[in-house]
Amino acid sequence: MGSRLFRGTKHFYAFYLLSHGLVKLFLVAGLLRNKLWAYPASLVVMGLFIVYQLYRFSYTHGWGLIVLSVFDIVVIWLIWHEYRVVRRLDPLKGRP
């Protein structure tokens, strides 16, 4: 029973990290192309990942989730800072 639970947990983490990475790759592609929609979308998605990671932490107490959340918070700050710079340099960008 215990080994099945551990195997299920490993599969969950593998799936979660893979999906986490794929979503981030999609958003990073938008950010690298300077697509204005990618900034707020990245902030929202990263925030949702953090909320879910903290929810999972409340059940598993896996410190890897905290490390991942702290990393995501740093990335959110960097995205927010870049978004402010882009908007300040080109306030008409993204408008029809």
C-alpha positions in Angstrom: 0.0 0.0 0.0 2.7 2.4 1.0 4.8 1.8 -2.2 1.7 2.4 -4.3 1.1 5.7 -2.6 4.7 6.8 -3.1 4.5 5.8 -6.8 1.4 7.8 -7.2 3.0 10.8 -5.6 6.0 10.5 -7.9 3.7 10.4 -10.9 1.9 13.4 -9.7 5.1 15.4 -9.2 6.4 14.3 -12.6 3.1 15.4 -14.3 3.0 18.6 -12.3 6.5 19.6 -13.1 6.1 18.7 -16.7 2.9 20.8 -17.1 4.4 23.6 -15.0 7.4 23.7 -17.4 5.3 23.5 -20.6 3.0 26.3 -19.5 6.1 28.4 -18.6 7.7 27.7 -21.9 4.6 29.0 -23.8 4.5 32.1 -21.7 8.3 32.7 -22.0 7.9 32.5 -25.8 5.3 35.3 -25.6 7.6 37.4 -23.3 10.6 36.9 -25.6 8.5 38.1 -28.5 7.5 41.2 -26.4 3.8 40.3 -26.7 2.0 42.5 -24.2 -0.6 39.9 -23.3 2.1 37.6 -22.1 3.0 39.8 -19.1 -0.4 39.8 -17.3 -1.0 36.2 -18.4 2.3 35.1 -16.9 1.5 36.9 -13.6 -1.9 35.3 -13.3 -0.6 31.8 -14.2 2.3 32.0 -11.9 0.1 33.2 -9.1 -2.3 30.3 -9.7 0.7 27.9 -9.6 1.8 29.4 -6.3 -1.7 29.1 -4.8 -1.9 25.4 -5.8 1.6 24.7 -4.6 0.8 26.1 -1.2 -2.4 24.1 -1.1 -0.5 20.9 -1.9 2.1 21.9 0.8 -0.7 22.0 3.4 -1.3 18.3 2.8 2.1 16.9 1.9 4.5 19.2 3.8 7.0 18.7 0.9 9.5 21.5 1.1 10.2 21.2 -2.6 6.8 23.0 -3.1 8.0 25.9 -0.9 11.3 26.2 -2.9 9.3 26.2 -6.1 6.9 28.8 -4.8 9.8 31.1 -3.7 11.4 30.7 -7.1 8.0 31.5 -8.8 7.7 34.6 -6.6 11.1 35.9 -7.7 10.0 35.2 -11.4 6.7 37.1 -10.8 8.6 40.1 -9.5 10.9 40.1 -12.5 8.0 39.8 -14.9 6.2 42.7 -13.1 9.3 44.9 -13.2 9.8 44.2 -16.9 6.1 44.8 -17.6 6.3 48.2 -16.0 9.4 49.1 -18.0 7.8 48.0 -21.3 4.7 50.0 -20.6 6.7 53.1 -19.6 8.9 52.9 -22.8 6.0 52.3 -25.2 2.6 53.2 -23.6 0.8 52.7 -26.9 2.0 49.2 -27.4 -0.8 46.7 -27.4 -3.4 49.2 -28.3 -5.4 48.8 -31.5 
